[in-house]
């Protein structure tokens, strides 16, 4: 594809589910962030639903996530610390990954 501002920044990053699992494991093992830094990025800043780079579920589920999209693709990288888990959703349906994240977050709220 030709370089445009749509491909710069968030739109210019490419990854795989396996790469995002590696990132999750590196975060859990303290290889990317110290425990203090992880606490900072998952603590609300300016709003109850945003930390330093992570979106925070404001429904009480404890899910924190980062999402991204580009025309034709979207992704959700959800960390589920209360369940020691991660969920990566990659979709080529507009809003597909987001809808799955919303459903999962709602399911955790019902626990």
N, C-alpha and C positions, 0 to 999 in steps of 0.2 A: 504494500500500500504506500501511496505517496505520503510524505511527512506533512502533517498539519497540526494545528494546536489541539485538535481532537485527540491526536495520538501522543501528545506530550503529557507529562505528569501522570495522573491516574490512568488515562486512556492509553498510555504507552507502555504499561507494565503487563507482561505476560507471565503466567504461572500454570502449574498443574496441581491437581488435588494432592498428588504425592509430595510435591514441593511444599505445599501448605501444611501437610501433616508433619513434614520435617521441621518446618518453622514452629509449629505447635510444640513438638517434642523438645526443640532447642529452648523455647521459652520455659517450658516446664522444668528443664534441667538447669536453668539459670545460665545458659550459654549466650543468651541474647540480652536479657535484662536481669539485673539483680532483683531480689525480692522487693527491695524498697522502690526500685523503678517500676516494677510491675504494679505495685500498690498505687503509685502515682498515676499511671496510665489508665487504671481502672477505677479511679476516684473521680466523681463528677467535678467538672470545671465549667463554670458559666451557666450550665444547665444540668438538670438531674440525669440527662440521657447522653452526656458526652464527656469522656475523659480525655487525656492527652493522646489523641490518635485512635481511640477506640470508642465505638458507640456502646452505650450501656442500656440494657433493657430497663425501661422505667416501669415495668409491670411487676417487679419483684422476683423475677425468675432467676436472677443472677447471671444470665447470659450476657457476655460481652462479645462484640463482633465488629468486623470491618467488611464493608461491601464495596463493590465496584461494578461499573458497567461501561460498555462501549456499544455502539449500534450493532445489534445482533448477538451480543454476549452479556451475561451478568453473572455475578458471583457473590457468595456469602461465605465468610470464614468466621464460624461461631465457636467460641470457647465456652465450655460448660464446666467451670471449675468445681461446682458443688457435686458434679458427677464424674470428675476426673476425665473429662472427655472433650472431644472436638468434633465438629461437623463441618464439612466442606461441601458446598453445593455449587456446581457450575451448570449454567443453563444457556441455551440458545433461544429461549422463549422470553419475550419481553416481560420482565417482572417475575419470571418463574422462580428464580432463586429467592427473591424477596418474599414471595407468597409462602414458600416452604419455611423460611426463617420465622415468619409471623406465626405460622401454625405450630412450629416447634416451641417457640416461646410461650404461646398460649397453653400448650400441653404441660409445660413445666409449671405454669401458674396454677394448674388444677391439682398438682400433687399435694 
